Amino acid sequence: MHSVYYNDKQINKLATDGQHRAIIGGMWEEMGELQLDILQKHGLKPEHKLLDIGCGSLRLGTKAVPYLNPGNYWATDLVEALMDAGYQKEIIPLGLQERLPRSNLVQDAEFTFEGVPRRFDYIIAQSVFTHLPLNHLRHCLARLANHLEGSAIFLFTVFEAEPGTAPDGPSKQSRGPITTYPHKDPFHLCEDDLTHIGRGLPWTIDFIREWDHPRNQKLVMAKLRS
């Protein structure tokens, strides 16, 4: 079990008990707005199609769905119950169900992307790969490249090992505070790791780093070469 999100019984119980916001780390308004803001700064327009990988209980969805043209927000998550909770307790009360069909939310545990369109302008995965080993990121990039048609911009977050961190040691993040690890959740990596995972894949990867994340997650932008 790579992280607590793979504990189906525990996550399902929390989601159905009304704790769907807390499960994904809280900061509901702050993080939803931060994600939409960074997407807009990199060019997201209402007519664009967005895929939210690891959408959880739709923290970004509640902000992106009113901004995007109807039907242009799609999302995947490991846990169906989290998406259900987000749809029933967040999307419907906001009156957004006509802009977001429930069928646009797809359960996906293996980054297969079955059931989602093949063309997206933007893709985001916030606080997904911070909970997974490095090879999961490479696996996701490879499968995305195989699934997508045309070009796309993929923004995702990682924890970066702080300067002076031993290769096999923990890293106390300078903002948060939180301690990250090379081998267990929450995971960190270094810039050389990004170079490694992108090798042989049709992505151009840039380590942007700062985007005012309150827990010091760093931003990476990958562009799919069509």
C-alpha positions in Angstrom: 0.0 0.0 0.0 1.8 3.1 -1.2 -0.4 5.6 0.7 -3.5 5.8 2.8 -5.5 6.5 -0.4 -5.2 2.8 -1.3 -7.0 1.8 1.9 -10.4 1.5 0.3 -12.3 0.7 3.5 -11.0 3.7 5.4 -11.3 6.2 2.6 -14.8 5.0 1.6 -16.0 5.4 5.3 -14.5 8.9 5.6 -16.0 10.0 2.3 -19.5 8.7 3.2 -19.2 10.2 6.7 -19.0 13.8 5.4 -15.2 14.1 5.7 -14.5 14.3 1.9 -12.8 17.7 2.2 -10.5 16.7 5.1 -9.4 13.4 3.4 -7.7 15.3 0.6 -5.9 17.7 2.9 -8.5 20.4 3.6 -7.6 24.0 2.4 -10.7 23.6 0.2 -11.2 27.2 -1.1 -7.4 28.1 -1.0 -6.2 25.0 -3.0 -9.1 25.0 -5.5 -8.5 28.7 -6.3 -4.7 28.2 -6.5 -5.0 25.4 -9.0 -7.4 27.3 -11.3 -5.2 30.4 -11.0 -2.1 28.6 -12.1 -4.0 26.9 -15.0 -5.2 30.3 -16.1 -1.7 31.8 -15.9 -0.5 29.1 -18.3 -3.3 29.8 -20.7 -6.5 27.9 -19.7 -9.5 29.4 -21.4 -13.2 28.5 -21.0 -13.2 26.8 -24.4 -10.4 24.5 -23.4 -10.9 20.9 -22.2 -9.3 20.1 -18.9 -8.5 16.7 -17.3 -8.0 16.6 -13.5 -6.1 13.5 -12.5 -6.5 12.5 -8.9 -9.5 14.8 -8.5 -10.5 13.5 -5.1 -13.8 15.2 -4.0 -13.6 17.9 -6.7 -11.8 20.7 -4.9 -10.6 22.0 -8.2 -13.8 20.9 -9.9 -15.9 23.3 -7.9 -13.8 26.2 -9.3 -13.1 25.0 -12.8 -16.6 23.8 -13.8 -18.2 27.3 -13.5 -15.2 28.8 -15.5 -15.0 26.2 -18.3 -17.7 25.8 -21.0 -20.2 23.0 -20.0 -18.8 19.5 -20.3 -15.2 20.6 -20.6 -14.1 19.4 -17.2 -13.2 15.8 -16.9 -11.6 14.0 -13.9 -10.3 10.7 -12.7 -9.5 9.3 -9.3 -8.5 6.1 -7.6 -11.5 6.2 -5.2 -15.1 6.2 -6.6 -16.5 7.2 -3.2 -14.5 10.4 -3.2 -15.9 11.5 -6.6 -19.4 10.5 -5.5 -19.1 12.6 -2.3 -17.8 15.6 -4.3 -20.5 15.4 -6.8 -23.4 14.9 -4.4 -22.1 17.3 -1.7 -20.4 20.0 -3.7 -21.3 20.0 -7.3 -25.1 19.5 -7.0 -25.6 22.0 -4.1 -23.8 24.6 -6.3 -26.2 23.9 -9.1 -23.4 22.8 -11.4 -24.7 19.3 -12.5 -25.8 20.6 -15.9 -22.3 21.8 -16.6 -20.7 18.6 -15.3 -22.3 15.3 -16.3 -21.5 12.6 -13.7 -20.2 10.5 -16.5 -17.2 13.0 -16.8 -15.9 11.6 -13.6 -14.1 8.3 -14.2 -12.6 5.9 -11.7 -9.1 5.0 -12.7 -6.6 3.1 -10.5 -3.9 2.4 -13.1 -3.7 5.5 -15.2 -5.4 3.7 -18.1 -7.6 6.7 -19.0 -10.3 4.4 -20.3 -13.5 6.3 -20.6 -12.0 9.8 -21.0 -11.6 11.7 -24.3 -8.3 11.5 -26.3 -7.9 15.2 -26.7 -7.3 17.7 -23.8 -5.7 21.1 -23.9 -4.7 21.0 -20.2 -4.1 18.3 -17.6 -3.4 18.7 -13.9 -2.4 16.4 -11.1 -2.1 18.2 -7.8 -0.8 16.3 -4.8 -0.9 12.9 -6.7 2.7 12.0 -7.3 3.6 13.3 -3.8 2.0 10.1 -2.6 3.4 7.7 -5.1 6.8 6.2 -6.0 8.7 7.8 -8.9 7.9 5.0 -11.4 4.2 5.7 -11.0 4.9 9.2 -12.5 6.8 7.7 -15.5 4.0 5.1 -15.9 1.4 7.9 -16.0 3.4 10.0 -18.5 3.8 7.0 -20.8 0.1 6.0 -20.7 -1.0 9.6 -21.2 1.2 9.9 -24.2 -0.3 6.7 -25.7 -3.8 7.8 -24.9 -3.8 11.4 -26.1 -4.1 12.7 -29.6 -2.5 16.1 -30.4 -0.6 18.3 -28.0 -1.3 19.0 -24.4 0.1 20.8 -21.3 0.3 18.7 -18.2 0.9 20.5 -14.8 1.7 18.3 -11.8 3.2 18.7 -8.4 6.0 17.0 -6.6 8.0 17.5 -3.4 11.6 18.4 -4.0 14.4 17.3 -1.7 15.7 20.3 0.1 19.4 21.2 -0.5 21.8 19.0 1.5 19.4 16.1 1.8 21.1 12.7 1.7 20.1 10.5 -1.2 18.6 8.0 1.1 17.4 10.4 3.8 14.4 12.4 4.8 13.9 16.1 3.9 12.2 18.6 6.2 10.4 20.9 3.8 11.0 24.6 4.3 7.3 25.4 4.2 4.5 23.5 5.8 6.2 22.1 7.8 6.3 18.5 6.5 8.9 15.8 6.2 9.3 13.9 2.9 11.1 10.7 2.0 12.7 9.1 -1.0 11.0 5.7 -0.4 7.7 6.3 1.4 4.7 8.6 1.5 5.1 11.6 1.3 7.7 11.1 -1.5 10.2 13.6 -2.7 12.5 13.7 -5.8 15.2 15.8 -7.3 15.6 17.4 -10.7 17.7 14.6 -12.0 14.8 12.2 -11.3 12.6 14.3 -13.6 15.2 14.0 -16.3 15.3 10.2 -15.8 11.6 9.6 -15.9 11.2 11.7 -19.1 13.8 9.9 -21.0 12.4 8.2 -24.1 9.0 9.7 -23.7 7.4 12.4 -26.0 7.3 15.0 -23.2 9.3 18.2 -22.7 9.6 18.6 -18.9 10.3 21.9 -17.2 10.8 22.2 -13.4 8.9 25.5 -12.6 9.1 25.0 -8.9 7.4 28.0 -7.0 3.7 28.6 -7.3 2.9 29.7 -3.7 1.8 26.2 -2.6 1.2 26.4 1.2 2.9 23.0 1.8 5.8 23.6 -0.5 4.8 21.3 -3.3 6.7 22.3 -6.5 5.2 22.7 -9.9 6.3 20.8 -13.0 5.1 21.5 -16.6 5.2 18.8 -19.2 4.3 19.5 -22.8 3.3 16.6 -25.1 5.0 16.9 -28.5 2.4 16.1 -31.1 
